[in-house]
Amino acid sequence: MIKDRKQRAAARRIRSGNGRPLKPFRPWQPLSRALFRLTLTHDDGRRAVYAVDVPYWQQILTEDGKGRAHLYLDGRHHSRSALPAAFPVPGGVIEVDATAFGLKRCHYVTDEGAEYRLVPDERSAEGRRARLDRDHPVVSRAIGVLSLLLLIVPILLVVPQVVEAVSHVPPLAERFGTFTSPVDLPLWLNTALGFCASTASVERATRLRWNALLDGSS
């Protein structure tokens, strides 16, 4: 029931496209745009190329801060939707969702429930990260582990300080008492930890990795 409700809500967000051509990915756009593609073969043997274009800057300009996803069919603007988006395509839907750090989902979900991640443009940040993983798997895994550590360590150090600050709010202090954090770091170090966590989340977003506790906390 919840899934059906989400699908109906996603369908209401879809608007028809205007047929404009898909712009090529530019060298200066890796951190401001995501571009993924999916090739499907129809029952009659005809191939169709779908492209999902997500300009990250639209998150700043939209009132809800969620941005927009644009679907292109064979190089022409087919439809658009506020995020999270679910574009109906032959045999299933293309699901797209984003965070403040990039995409956390861009998958083709078949009617049978199988999921396939779309192929990122080679020039995009996601495409370059995928190429690194393909050409240098050991280095890629090391970067992935480092990103995970750069998320976990700040959470372990910063969260107790946040809890201490919140516990001193008068209504909470009167009801639950106060909490003293075992960690007390200077502002500059807390700021540096926050920067490290944000950088790690951006790296994870290039792999469409997202965890509500880890990436959501950063």
LUMBAMAR-40605 format. One record per residue (C-alpha): y negated, z negated, x negated; residue in three letters. Coordinates in steps of 0.02 Angstrom, whole numbers, padded with zeros to 5 digits, always signed. Layout:
REM residues N
YZXala/...
This chain:
REM residues 218
+00000+00000+00000met/-00121-00044-00141ile/-00079+00117-00232lys/-00109+00221-00075asp/-00276+00134-00048arg/-00330+00172-00226lys/-00278+00354-00206gln/-00379+00372-00046arg/-00530+00292-00130ala/-00512+00410-00279ala/-00500+00560-00162ala/-00665+00511-00079arg/-00752+00512-00248arg/-00706+00693-00286ile/-00841+00826-00267arg/-00824+01015-00282ser/-00873+01097-00446gly/-01005+01230-00470asn/-00903+01354-00572gly/-01002+01335-00733arg/-00909+01375-00894pro/-00838+01236-01002leu/-00948+01207-01154lys/-00860+01203-01322pro/-00844+01037-01412phe/-00983+01017-01540arg/-00968+00932-01712pro/-01094+00796-01664trp/-01005+00744-01503gln/-00852+00640-01558pro/-00928+00475-01501leu/-01020+00542-01349ser/-00890+00651-01263arg/-00703+00659-01229ala/-00612+00822-01193leu/-00428+00834-01146phe/-00321+00980-01088arg/-00164+01006-00985leu/-00068+01169-00961thr/+00037+01184-00803leu/+00153+01324-00750thr/+00157+01367-00566his/+00315+01413-00472asp/+00269+01597-00486asp/+00259+01585-00676gly/+00069+01587-00683arg/-00004+01466-00810arg/-00160+01363-00773ala/-00260+01267-00903val/-00346+01110-00842tyr/-00479+01023-00948ala/-00549+00848-00919val/-00724+00825-00989asp/-00799+00650-00994val/-00977+00633-01061pro/-00992+00451-01113tyr/-01182+00455-01099trp/-01166+00471-00910gln/-01109+00289-00906gln/-01287+00243-00952ile/-01369+00357-00825leu/-01262+00319-00673thr/-01308+00173-00561glu/-01134+00097-00564asp/-01117+00118-00753gly/-00945+00197-00734lys/-00989+00376-00778gly/-00912+00538-00719arg/-00761+00645-00758ala/-00767+00834-00739his/-00614+00942-00709leu/-00613+01124-00767tyr/-00484+01253-00715leu/-00461+01400-00833asp/-00629+01365-00911gly/-00729+01346-00750arg/-00798+01187-00671his/-00676+01147-00532his/-00723+00971-00474ser/-00802+00806-00527arg/-00776+00624-00486ser/-00846+00453-00522ala/-00730+00350-00630leu/-00593+00300-00607pro/-00541+00475-00556ala/-00381+00550-00488ala/-00386+00740-00479phe/-00248+00823-00375pro/-00161+00962-00472val/+00003+01054-00442pro/+00147+00932-00453gly/+00043+00773-00466gly/-00127+00704-00513val/-00232+00686-00670ile/-00289+00505-00684glu/-00443+00464-00788val/-00522+00295-00823asp/-00644+00231-00953ala/-00712+00072-01029thr/-00872+00036-01124ala/-00781+00090-01283phe/-00704+00255-01226gly/-00560+00312-01119leu/-00415+00199-01077lys/-00323+00328-00974arg/-00312+00518-00961cys/-00137+00555-00897his/-00046+00680-00790tyr/+00061+00584-00665val/+00191+00688-00577thr/+00244+00665-00397asp/+00405+00586-00465glu/+00306+00456-00561gly/+00325+00524-00739ala/+00169+00508-00848glu/+00107+00624-00986tyr/-00051+00601-01087arg/-00163+00752-01092leu/-00192+00837-01260val/-00360+00793-01340pro/-00473+00926-01413asp/-00443+00935-01600glu/-00629+00911-01637arg/-00648+00756-01529ser/-00628+00578-01592ala/-00466+00565-01495glu/-00405+00730-01569gly/-00446+00678-01747arg/-00360+00511-01721arg/-00206+00600-01654ala/-00206+00716-01804arg/-00214+00567-01922leu/-00066+00489-01832asp/+00029+00653-01846arg/-00012+00692-02028asp/-00019+00515-02100his/+00086+00400-01990pro/+00089+00256-02116val/-00101+00253-02131val/-00115+00270-01943ser/-00003+00120-01912arg/-00099+00017-02040ala/-00263+00057-01951ile/-00184+00011-01785gly/-00127-00158-01852val/-00299-00190-01927leu/-00382-00150-01761ser/-00267-00272-01673leu/-00310-00409-01798leu/-00496-00374-01781leu/-00476-00409-01595leu/-00363-00561-01602ile/-00456-00657-01739val/-00628-00650-01653pro/-00549-00704-01488ile/-00467-00855-01570leu/-00630-00905-01656leu/-00761-00863-01525val/-00676-00910-01361val/-00668-01098-01401pro/-00855-01096-01437gln/-00889-01008-01272val/-00782-01136-01180val/-00879-01277-01262glu/-01046-01203-01210ala/-00987-01176-01031val/-00914-01350-01020ser/-01087-01424-01049his/-01157-01346-00891val/-01201-01502-00789pro/-01096-01468-00632pro/-00944-01425-00737leu/-00970-01569-00857ala/-00980-01692-00713glu/-00820-01629-00634arg/-00710-01584-00782phe/-00794-01667-00932gly/-00848-01579-01090thr/-00748-01488-01221phe/-00780-01492-01408thr/-00732-01333-01499ser/-00635-01356-01661pro/-00732-01204-01725val/-00919-01202-01752asp/-00978-01042-01835leu/-01157-00987-01874pro/-01238-00857-01764leu/-01231-00720-01895trp/-01043-00741-01914leu/-01013-00741-01726asn/-01117-00582-01717thr/-01014-00503-01856ala/-00853-00549-01768leu/-00917-00470-01608gly/-00959-00311-01702phe/-00785-00306-01780cys/-00703-00329-01610ala/-00809-00190-01533ser/-00768-00073-01677thr/-00583-00110-01657ala/-00593-00075-01470ser/-00675+00094-01505val/-00533+00137-01624glu/-00404+00085-01495arg/-00493+00189-01363ala/-00468+00344-01470thr/-00281+00311-01446arg/-00304+00270-01261leu/-00244+00094-01295arg/-00318-00041-01185trp/-00272-00220-01145asn/-00367-00323-01018ala/-00359-00481-01124leu/-00396-00405-01294leu/-00509-00257-01263asp/-00585-00331-01106gly/-00636-00487-01201ser/-00728-00389-01335ser/
